[in-house]
């Protein structure tokens, strides 16, 4: 067995382990903590919680029923790879809801405790899923579909709008404002847990990547991470050997995908990742970090071509 095949097998194994554990924890946080206490934590998970409360039809059924039309549209307009990965994760969540978690005890008690513990467990699951570049469907699919027609809209904003509509609707379904308020706590907690587990304390990251395969890595970052890259010419002070220094500004959740790309192209790549509280300038609004780049990006034209560290080509490049 070649080294390449062993590496691919290892990556597939890690994908499977992260996805199974992540989707289980994400589903468990909702099924065992938030749903029993009438908390709908946004997205399809929140909608499934509300529809289950109204109809008594299992949450797994609603999860797949709500995601299926979105997956079909995603296949037609977004792409096969994204759709397939999302289908796998939503399928696992469905199985866990209706065939596994039904055998576990659930917490009925203080809504605050349900919101807090549900947020921690869901956030842990989401972090594991995000580490391997998967999604849990729902809001992510809706945001991707809207961006097909409105690429100027940021994915984070779209997800926030969709989740807010779901959370506000829960107040009508459960008949009390407390459900809305505790759902907000759950969302806050699981987003913070994701940040902590993925070593993300700021709103974004600036990455310095040193490698002699800079152009190859830069192309993949642009095409797969949808981020701009600046390539600087560097030289090792001790070895006096020339190298490339890649500078990338990106949303924190994209960092693990970039790291995977770098390790695949150059196992000896040296990476420095720094948390940023604010990124402003070309391609970024002050205090804002967009979810993805403009659609007008193109790959590097030659081995020494550059892209800026922001999200669009610099004027005059």
N, C-alpha and C positions, 0 to 999 in steps of 0.2 A: 504494500500500500504506500503510495507516494505521500510526501509531506503535505502537498496541496490537498489530497483527499482526506488526510487526517485532520487538517485544519478545517475543511468544510464540514466534516462530520462533527467536530467539536463545536463549531458554530451552530449547527442544526440542533445539537443536544442542548446547548445553552438557550437557544430560542424556545425549544419545547419546555424546558424546566421553568424558565422565566414566565412563559405564557400561561402554563398550567397553574403555577403558584399564584401569579398575579391576578388572573381572572377569578380564581377561587376566592382569594382574599377580597377582591373588589365586590364580588357577588355576596360574600358572607357579611361584609360590613353593612350592606344594604338590607339583606334578608334577615339577619340576626339582630341588628341594632336599630337602624333607622325606620324601616318599614313597620315593625311592630309598634312603634311609638308615633306613628302618623307623621313621619318626616319624609318628604320627597326631595332628594338631594340633587335636583336638576337633571337635565338630559333625559335619555330614554330610561335610565334607572328610576328617575322620578316619575315619569309617565307610567311605567310598569307598576310602580307602587300604587299610584292613584287608581289605575284601571283595575288592579287586583282588589283594592278596597271597595270599588263600586260593583264589581261583577263576581268576585270570588274565583275568577279564572286564574290559574297559576301565573306567577310573574315571568317564568321562563317563556311561556307561550306569548305573552305580550312583548317581551324583549325581542323575540325573533319576528313577530308579526309587525312591529313598528320599524325594525331595522331592514326587513326584506325589501320593501319598495325603495328605500334609500340606497340599498346595496345595488339594486338593479340600475338605478339612475347613476350611481357611482361607476358601475361597470361601463356604462355608455358614455359618460362625460368626463370622468376623472382618470380612470386607468385600471388595468387588470390587477397589477401588483397590489395597489392600495386596497382594492376591493377584496382580493383573496385573503389578505392578511386580516382585514376587518371581519370578514365572514368567519374565519377560524376563531377569532377571539369572541365574537358574539355567539357562535355556536357553543363554545365552551361555557360561557356565562349561562346560556339557556339550560344546558345539561346540569350545571351545578345548582341552579335555582330549583329545577323541578325534580331532580333525581338524587341529589346528594344532600343539599342543605335541609331538605324536608325531614331528615333524620337527626338533625342537630337541634339543641334547645335554642330558644330565642329569648331576648331580654324584653320584658314588659315592666316598665317602671318609670323612673324620672326621665322626662324628655331630654333634659340637658345631658344626662349620662349617655343616653342613646345617641344623641348628636355628636358628643365628643368621641366616644369609643367607635361609633360608626365611621366618623371622619378619619380616625387614625388607621383603622383596618382598611378602609377603602383607599386611602392615600398610599399605604404600603403596597397594595395591589397595583394601583396605577403606576407607581414608580417602577415596579418590576416589569410591567408591560412596556412602559416607555423606554426602558433601558435597551430593549431589543427592537425598537422602532415599530412597535405595534400600536394599535389604538383599540378602544372599547366601543367604537361605533357611535351612533346617535349624533351628538352635537358636532363631532369631528366631520362626519359625512355631510351634514347640513351645511357646515361652514365651507367645506371643499366645493360643494355644488354651487353655492352662492358665488364663490370666487370665480367660477367658470364664466359667469356673466358679469361679475363686478370684481375684477382683479385688484381694484384700488382699495377694496375693503379688507381690513386686517382680520385674520382668522380668530385672534383672541377676542376681538370685539364681537364677532358673529356668535362665537360660543357663549359669550357673556349674555348677549341679548336672548339667545335661545334658552339658556338656563334660567334667566330671570323670569321669562314668560312661564316656564314650568313651575318654578317656585311660587310665583304669585297665584297660579291656578290652584296650587295645593291648599291655599287658604279657603277657596270656595268648596273644594271637594271635602276637606276635613272639617270645615265650618268653624275654624278658629285661627286667629292671627298668629298664635304661638307656633303653629306648624311652619309658617313662613319664616318666622324669626329663627327657629331652631335649624331650619334648612340652611339659612345663611351661615350659621355657626358651623354646620357640617362641611359646607363648601369651603369655608375659610380654613378649617382644620385640615381637610385632605389636600388642599393646595399647598399648605405649609409643610405637611409631611412629605409630599413629593419633592419639594425644594430641599428639605433636609437630607433625604435619602439619596438624592442625586447630587449632593454637594453644591447646592445652589442657594446662595443667600441673597444675591443681588437680582436685579431685573434681567441681567444678561451677562455674557462673558466676552472677554477679549482673549483670543488664543494666539500665541506665538508658537509656530510649528517649524522646527528646523530639520530639513531633510534634503538629500541630494536628488530626491525624486519630487521636488516641489511642483513642477508643472502638471505631472500626472495626478498628484493629490489635489491640486487646485481645481482641475477640470471636474473631478468627481464631487468635490465640495459644491461647486457651482451648479452642477447638473442634478445631484442627489439631495443636497441639503438646501438648495435654493438660496445660497448665500454668496456674497461677493468676497473676493480674495485679493489682497495686495501681496505681490512677491517682491521681496527685497534680496539683493545680493549680499551674502555674508561670507565670512572667512573665519575659521577656527583659529583662535589666538595661539593655541598650543601646537596644533597640527599644521597650521598655515594652509589648510585645504579649503577650497571654495565650496559653498553650499547655498541653499535657498532658505530664506526665512519668510514663512507665510504669516500674514496678519489677517485675522478674521474677527469681526464683531458679529455676534449672533445671539439668538434667544437661548436661554439656559437649557431648555429641554432638548435642543438639537445637538448638544455637545457630545453625547455618547455616540451618535451617528458619525460625527466628524472623527472621533477617536477611533472608531472601528475602521473607517476608510483609511486613516493614516496607518494603522497597524497592518492592514491588508496590503497596502502599497509598499510600505517600508517598515519592517519590524523594528528597525533601529531609530525610527523618527523620535525626536525629542520634543515634547509638548509642554508648554507652560500655559495654564488656563487661570485667568484671573476674574473674580467676580466684579461686576460693575453695577453701581447704583443708578447710573445714567449714561446713556449714549446719545450724543447729539451731533448734528452735522449732516454731511451729504448722505441722503438716503434715510435719515432718521429724524423724526421730529423731536424737539427737546423733551426729555423725560419719557420718551416712548420707545418701545422696542417692538417692531412689527413681527408678525408671525412668519411671514415669508416675503420673498423679494418680488419686485415687479416682474411681469411676464416677459419683458423685453430683453432679458439677459441672454447672452450668447457665450459659447465656450471660448476658451483662450484661442487666439488665432495662431500663435506659434509658441515655441518652447520657452520664450522669455516674455510672453505677453502677460499683462497684469489686469487685475480687477481690483477695485478699491475694497477696503475692509467693510464698507457699508453695504447697501442693498441695491445699488445701481452704478453703472459705469461713471467714473468721474468725468466732468466736463473737460474736454480737450484730450482725453486719453486715446 
